[in-house]
Amino acid sequence: MPDESMMIFDFATDAQLSRWMVINDGVMGGVSRSTFVKGAAAGAVFAGDVSLENFGGFCSASARLDRPVDASAFDGIAVRCKGDGKTYKLTLKNDQSFGGFSYQFRFAVSAADWVVIQAPFSEFRASFRGQPAPEAPPLNPGVIQAVGLLIADKQAGPFRLEVESIQAYRD
């Protein structure tokens, strides 16, 4: 029987963590700020403050993969995380460009417990620079080249999302 999951990130090593970079709304004049750092026990912490000043309003962290991940034999991406009640987006890309289409899955996480969010590939929606992109081709799970996390949608204020792992899963 084939494996029911395939680890993409478990943040067990500094090398995994160092592949992630933060991009905030400062690229368009905003003043939001965030970090993506090693968690105290396990995993990583994506935290910061979203500001709507200067037409801003987003923080993101993402990693380009060393080589494309072929998750075509799986049903989606599972994120084991603990949040703060805010809504986040898991992002996937089929290329490594800063532009291009991003495929997003929205999820909300309470601060109470660690949970596993399952994001079926069929529910990712294409976006281009934060706007829906219905003309985009569908997400190709066979060529995942970048993974990310995003907070936006006018959710001003502090945020904190702890992430223990990101993996492909099979139902």
Residue, then its C-alpha position, 0 to 999 in steps of 0.5 A: m500500500p502506498d504512503e498516505s502522506m509525503m512530507i514537504f516541510d517539517f522545519a526540523t532543520d535550519a536548512q528547511l527554515s532558511r529556504w523561507m522568505v518574508i514578503n510584506d506589503g512594503v513592496m507596494g508602499g505598505v508598512s505591515r511587518s512579519t517574521f518566519v522563525k523557528g518555533a520554541a518546541a517544533g516547527a516554525v512561527f509566522a507572526g507579525d502585524v498587518s497594517l492597512e496604512n498606505f494601502g497595505g494589508f498583507c504579510s506572506a512567507s514562502a519557500r521556493l523548492d529545490r526541485p518540483v514536488d510531484a504530489s499528483a498521487f495525493d489529494g491535497i496539502a495538510v498543514r498541522c498548525k495552531g493559530d489565533g482565530k484569523t484567516y490565512k491562505l496556503t499558497l502553491k505555485n507551479d513556477q518559481s517566479f515572483g509574478g505568475f499565478s498563485y493558487q490559494f486555499r483559505f483556512a481559519v485556525s483557532a488558538a485553542d489546539w493544534v489542528v490539521i488543516q486539509a487543503p484539497f487540490s480541487e479547492f485551490r483558487a488561482s490568484f494574480r497579485g492578490q486578485p482572482a484569476p479565473e483565466a489561469p490554468p488549474l493548479n498542477p499538483g505534479v509540479i509544485q515549485a513553491v509553498g507559502l502562507l499569507i494573511a490579508d483581507k483587511q485583517a489589521g493587527p497582530f497575528r501568529l500562526e505556528v506551523e509544525s508541518i506541511q505535507a501532501y496527503r491522500d484520503 
